[in-house]
Amino acid sequence: MTEKKMLIMDPADNVGVLLEDAAAGDVCSNGDIRVIALEDIEFCHKIALCDLQSGENAIKYGQKIGYISSFTKKGQWVHRHNLLSERGR
């Protein structure tokens, strides 16, 4: 288990952005916030900071970036397979 850095810009954020590749089991941290990656997640991709319910807003950098499309556990990768983006709509 290795510690990896992630970026969280706003207290309202429910996803963090990895600042380096993380493997399943790595601890991703920003200050006092620590999340164990449940799967491999690449640099610049999002990780769930808490359990996210289907239909819930995804918040990154204090901004709504879309909706969670399926239940996502804390520590899971957040991407096209479980996030419906509002960009370009």
C-alpha positions as CSV (number, residue, x, y, z in Angstrom):
1,M,0.0,0.0,0.0
2,T,1.5,3.3,-1.2
3,E,0.3,6.8,-0.5
4,K,-0.7,8.8,-3.6
5,K,-1.6,12.5,-3.9
6,M,-5.0,13.7,-5.1
7,L,-6.4,17.2,-5.7
8,I,-9.6,18.4,-4.0
9,M,-10.3,22.1,-4.6
10,D,-13.6,22.7,-2.6
11,P,-15.1,21.2,0.5
12,A,-18.2,20.4,-1.5
13,D,-16.3,18.1,-3.8
14,N,-17.4,14.4,-3.8
15,V,-14.7,13.3,-6.3
16,G,-11.0,13.9,-6.2
17,V,-8.5,14.0,-9.0
18,L,-5.5,11.8,-8.8
19,L,-2.1,13.5,-9.2
20,E,-0.4,10.2,-9.9
21,D,-1.3,6.7,-11.0
22,A,-2.9,4.7,-8.1
23,A,-3.1,0.9,-7.8
24,A,-5.9,-0.9,-6.0
25,G,-5.2,-0.7,-2.3
26,D,-3.2,2.6,-2.5
27,V,-4.2,5.4,-0.1
28,C,-5.1,8.6,-2.0
29,S,-4.7,11.6,0.2
30,N,-5.2,15.4,0.3
31,G,-4.6,16.9,3.7
32,D,-6.8,15.0,6.2
33,I,-8.8,13.3,3.5
34,R,-7.7,9.7,2.8
35,V,-9.4,7.3,0.4
36,I,-8.3,3.7,-0.4
37,A,-8.4,3.1,-4.2
38,L,-10.6,0.1,-4.8
39,E,-9.2,-0.4,-8.3
40,D,-6.3,0.9,-10.5
41,I,-6.9,4.6,-11.4
42,E,-4.7,6.6,-13.7
43,F,-3.2,10.0,-13.3
44,C,-5.8,12.9,-13.8
45,H,-8.8,10.5,-13.4
46,K,-11.4,10.9,-10.7
47,I,-11.9,8.9,-7.5
48,A,-15.1,8.8,-5.4
49,L,-14.5,10.5,-2.0
50,C,-17.7,8.9,-0.5
51,D,-20.4,6.4,-1.6
52,L,-22.3,8.1,-4.5
53,Q,-25.9,7.1,-5.3
54,S,-27.3,6.9,-8.8
55,G,-28.7,10.3,-9.8
56,E,-26.5,12.2,-7.3
57,N,-24.6,15.2,-8.6
58,A,-20.9,14.7,-9.2
59,I,-19.0,17.7,-7.8
60,K,-15.4,18.5,-8.9
61,Y,-13.6,21.8,-8.1
62,G,-16.8,23.0,-6.5
63,Q,-18.8,22.6,-9.7
64,K,-21.4,20.1,-10.8
65,I,-19.9,18.1,-13.7
66,G,-22.7,15.6,-14.2
67,Y,-24.7,12.8,-12.6
68,I,-23.7,9.5,-11.1
69,S,-25.3,6.8,-13.3
70,S,-24.8,3.8,-11.0
71,F,-24.0,3.3,-7.4
72,T,-20.3,4.1,-6.9
73,K,-18.4,3.1,-3.7
74,K,-15.9,5.3,-2.0
75,G,-12.6,4.7,-3.6
76,Q,-13.9,3.6,-7.0
77,W,-12.9,5.2,-10.3
78,V,-15.4,7.8,-11.6
79,H,-15.5,8.0,-15.4
80,R,-17.8,7.4,-18.4
81,H,-19.0,4.0,-17.1
82,N,-20.7,5.6,-14.0
83,L,-20.9,9.3,-14.8
84,L,-23.2,11.1,-17.2
85,S,-21.5,14.4,-18.1
86,E,-23.4,17.7,-18.7
87,R,-20.6,19.1,-20.9
88,G,-21.6,19.8,-24.4
89,R,-25.4,19.5,-23.7
